[in-house]
């Protein structure tokens, strides 16, 4: 289980860029096809922008055509928590960093095998540690 990271919203605001704060701490969404990782082919590990917990590996990233980085599986299930999100007049499954509770994006049941899931994430909620 990950160690919980707890900080005041003032501390998060000071540490994160305005866009990263809006997405990760306020549950915002970046516009499709604008984030730095939506079409990245770089190999490496994607981490939470807020607390740096490892979340996804590039080996599970796929082109979903949505304009956001998409993955079919987290590094470990306990790294990403999910909650029901009923905002915007629809019901979705929100993906959150298990260590700090930052909003990452949403999970949909239309991804590739072997999981059939699509973790549709915001680039602003991630940092990539490239391999090599």
C-alpha positions in Angstrom: 0.0 0.0 0.0 1.3 3.5 -0.8 2.2 5.9 1.9 -0.5 8.7 2.0 0.7 12.2 1.0 -1.2 14.9 2.8 -0.6 18.6 2.1 -2.7 21.8 2.3 -4.2 23.1 -0.8 -2.0 26.1 -0.4 1.1 23.9 -0.5 -0.2 22.0 -3.6 -0.9 25.3 -5.3 2.6 26.5 -4.6 4.2 23.3 -5.9 2.2 22.7 -9.0 1.8 24.8 -12.2 -1.7 26.4 -12.5 -2.8 23.8 -15.1 -1.5 20.9 -13.0 -3.2 22.2 -9.9 -6.5 22.7 -11.8 -6.4 19.2 -13.2 -4.9 17.2 -10.3 -6.4 19.0 -7.3 -9.6 20.5 -8.7 -10.6 17.6 -11.0 -10.2 19.7 -14.2 -9.6 18.3 -17.7 -7.2 19.6 -20.3 -8.5 20.0 -23.9 -8.1 17.0 -26.1 -5.0 16.8 -28.3 -3.2 19.5 -26.3 -1.4 17.7 -23.5 2.3 16.8 -23.8 1.8 13.1 -23.6 -1.3 12.3 -25.7 0.8 11.2 -28.6 4.1 10.5 -26.9 5.9 7.3 -27.9 8.7 7.7 -25.3 9.4 4.7 -23.2 9.3 5.1 -19.4 7.2 5.4 -16.3 4.5 7.9 -15.8 4.3 9.4 -12.3 1.7 11.5 -10.5 2.6 15.2 -11.0 1.7 16.0 -7.4 3.4 13.3 -5.3 5.6 11.5 -7.9 4.1 8.1 -7.2 4.7 5.7 -10.1 1.4 5.0 -11.9 1.7 3.6 -15.4 4.4 2.2 -17.7 4.6 3.2 -21.4 4.3 -0.5 -22.3 0.6 -0.3 -21.4 0.0 3.0 -23.3 -2.0 2.8 -26.5 -3.4 5.1 -29.1 -7.1 5.5 -28.3 -7.9 8.3 -30.7 -9.3 10.4 -27.9 -6.6 13.0 -27.7 -5.5 12.1 -24.2 -2.9 9.6 -23.1 -4.5 6.2 -22.6 -3.3 3.1 -20.8 -4.8 -0.3 -20.3 -3.4 -1.1 -16.9 -1.6 0.7 -14.0 1.8 -0.5 -12.7 -0.1 -2.0 -9.8 -3.8 -1.8 -9.0 -3.1 -0.3 -5.6 -1.4 2.7 -7.2 -4.7 4.0 -8.8 -8.0 4.3 -6.9 -11.3 4.8 -8.5 -14.5 6.6 -7.5 -17.9 7.1 -9.1 -18.0 10.6 -10.7 -21.5 11.9 -11.4 -20.4 15.4 -12.6 -21.4 16.9 -16.0 -24.7 15.0 -16.1 -23.2 11.5 -16.6 -21.8 8.7 -14.5 -18.1 7.9 -15.0 -15.4 6.2 -13.1 -12.8 8.7 -11.9 -9.1 7.6 -11.6 -7.2 9.0 -8.6 -3.6 8.7 -7.4 -3.9 6.4 -4.3 -1.1 8.2 -2.5 -2.3 11.9 -2.7 -5.8 11.7 -4.1 -5.0 13.7 -7.2 -7.4 13.5 -10.1 -5.8 11.7 -13.0 -8.7 11.2 -15.4 -11.3 8.5 -16.0 -11.5 4.8 -16.6 -13.7 3.4 -19.4 -14.6 -0.3 -20.3 -13.6 0.1 -24.0 -9.9 -0.5 -23.9 -7.8 -3.2 -25.5 -7.2 -6.7 -24.1 -6.0 -8.1 -21.8 -7.9 -5.8 -19.4 -10.5 -4.2 -21.7 -10.0 -0.9 -19.8 -9.0 2.5 -21.0 -7.5 4.8 -18.4 -8.0 8.1 -20.2 -5.7 10.5 -18.3 -4.7 14.2 -18.4 -1.1 14.9 -19.4 -1.1 17.7 -16.8 -1.6 15.1 -14.0 1.5 13.2 -15.1 5.3 13.4 -15.4 7.3 11.0 -17.5 10.6 9.5 -16.3 12.0 8.3 -19.6 14.0 5.1 -19.8 17.6 5.2 -21.2 
